């Protein structure tokens, strides 16, 4: 299997050639359509996923079935960190937010390689630290910032994980579920951004028209998370 340089997962791309060669025959390319469940809450996780394109959302699930997004992962990271953090399950679930493509590695192979130490272990732990920062900042943002600021943060973080010019496909109801807010709040916030000429939103398709202005409307949380990812994963 050959990984194209323009579609390679950044963590896999950062591995020394010898380390990657040990993984090569066990990596399987999978297509993950919009809405696909990568893993469910409290269910055994069988694979570690290295996305090469698209977005996967990590959602915390409540007893009544409601959920809220706690993080997003694209080609900068991996999905399934419980496999190397000492647990086989997690109370969160992972769902494809934007159609994705990934290389997946069986749990058994991942655990053998992680225990070997070296660059793969180092990269996975640094990514996990960045992911924890994103989760922590998301919790603070949801508590202290307006729905409009949360929506701007969500749009920019999603945009960072898409190809240039690619649109987001997401209904207002799903965005509300992701943010853990009322749909009416998302409708109002999206309307303000559209009236200001920052986005175009029609029939579930969101296009960002003016990213620089969108960045002036976002809260500090986006910048904090982006800087930490840059520091840890550059």
N, C-alpha and C positions, 0 to 999 in steps of 0.2 A: 504494500500500500504506500502511495506517495501522497504527502500533504502539500498542497499548493501553497506557496509562500503568501499569497494574498488572501487565503482563507484559513490559515492555520490558527489554531487556538494559541493565545499568547504564552500560556504556561508551557505547552508542549514545544512551542517554538523557542523557548528559552533554555530547554534542556540541552546538555552536551550530546553530541551525536551518539556516543556509546550508551548513554542512559536511554535515549529515545529508541535505539535499536532493540533494547531488551523489552520494550513495550510494543513495538511495531506489530508483531504477529497476533497480539491479543487485543489490539484496538479495532473496533468495529464501527464503520460509518453508519449512522442512523439518521433518518429524516423524521422530524418532530413537527407535525402539523399544528396549527393554532388550536389551543384548547387541550392538547395532549397532556395527560397526567404523567409526569416523570417518576414521581413516587407519591404515595399517600401517607397521611399521618398515622404513626404507630405501626406501619407496615415495614417488614424487612426491606432494606435497600440492597439491591443486587449489583448495581453498577455505579461507577463514578463517571459522570458525563463531562466532557470537555467541549463546550459549544464552539463552533467555528463561525456561526452566524445566527441571527435571531436573538430573542430574549426569553429567558425563563424567570418566572416570578416565584418567590418563596412566600408562602401564605401561612399565617398562624390561624389555626382552626379552633373555634369555640365549641362547647358541648352542644349548642343548639344548631350547629352547622354553619353559622356565619363565620366570616374570615376577613382578614385584612392583610395587605401586603407588607412584609417586613424587609424585603430586599429584592433586587433584580440582578441577574447574572447574564453576561454575554460572553464574547470571545476572550475577555480578560481573565476568566476564572473557571471554576468547576462547580458542579452541582452534585451533592451527596457527601458533604464533609463529615457526616457522622461516621462514615466508614473508616476514617483515619483519626477521628477524635475520641474513639473509645466506645462508641455506641452503634448498635445496628439499626436503631429506629430513631425517629424524631417526631415531636407533636406537630410539626409543620408539614405542609405538602408543597410540591413543586409542580407548577403548571406552565405550559408554553403560552406566553403572552403575545409573541410575534413569531410566526413560523420559523423553525430553527433546524439547523443541521449540526450534528455533534459526533465526536468520537467517544465511544464508551468503552470503559475498561472494567472487566469483571472484578467483583469485590475481592476475591481471593488473590488475584494477581496484584491488585493495588496494595493490599495489606503486606504482601511479601516485599514489594518494592519500597513501601514506606518504612518498614522496619530496617531496610538496608541502610537508611540514612542518605546523606548526600544531597544532591541538587533537587531531586523531586520532592523530598521531604521539606527542604528549605523553602521551595517555591509554594508548596501547598500551605505551609504554616503562615507564610507572609500574606498569601491571599486570604486566609482565614482571619487574620488580624484586620485586614482591610474590610472584609465582609462584616465583622463584628462592629466596626466603626459605622458602616452604613446602617446596620440594624439599630444601633444606639441613637444615631442622629435621626433616623426615621421616627423613633419613639418620641424624641424631643420635639421634632417638627409637628407631629400630629397633635401634640399637647399645646404648643405655644404659638403656632402660626396659622394664618388664615387659610381657608380652602383654596383661594386663588394662589397663594404662595406654595401650598402643597402641590397643586396641579402643575405649576411652573416647574417645581423640582422634579415631579414625576415625568413630565414631558422631556426635560433636558436629560435626565438620566436614561430615559428610554432612547432618546435621539442619539446619545453617545454610543449606543450599542447597535445601531442600524447603519446600513450603507448610506452614503450621502444621497439625499434626495428621496430616500425611501419614506413612505407614509406609515403612520401607525394605524392599525385597524382595531378599533375599540369603541364599544357603545358607552354612552354616559352612565348607564346603569352598572356596567362592569368597572368603569373607572371609580365610581362611587364605592363599589365593593372593595376595590383595591385599596382605596384611601381610608375606608372605614367611616365614610361620611354619607349624608343624605344625597340622593340624586339631585334634588333641587339645588343644593349648594354647588354641585359640579356644573349643572346647567347654567347657573348664574355666572360662575367663574369663567367657564368656557365662552359664554356670550361676551363678557367684558374683553377677553383676550382677542376674540374675533372682531369685535367692534373697533378695537385699537389697531387692527391690521397685523397682529402678531401670528395668528393661526388661521387656517381655513378648516372648518369642521362641517362635513356633510355626509350623511348616511353612514356614520360609523368610521369614516376615514378622516384622520387628522394630519394636516400638513403644516409644518412650522414655516412661516413666511419670513419672519424677521427674528433670527436667533439672537443677535446682539441686544435688541430691545427686550426680548423675553428674559435674557440674563439680568437685565436691570430690574425686573419685577420679582425675581426669585429671592428667597430668603438665604441666609448664610449657610444653611444646611447643605445645599448643593455644592458650594465651593469647598466646604470643610471635607466632605466625602471625596470629592474629586482630587483635592490636594493629597489626601491620605493614600488614595489609590496610586497616584503618581509617585509618591515617595516610596511606597512599598513594592510596587510592581514595575518601576521604570527599567 
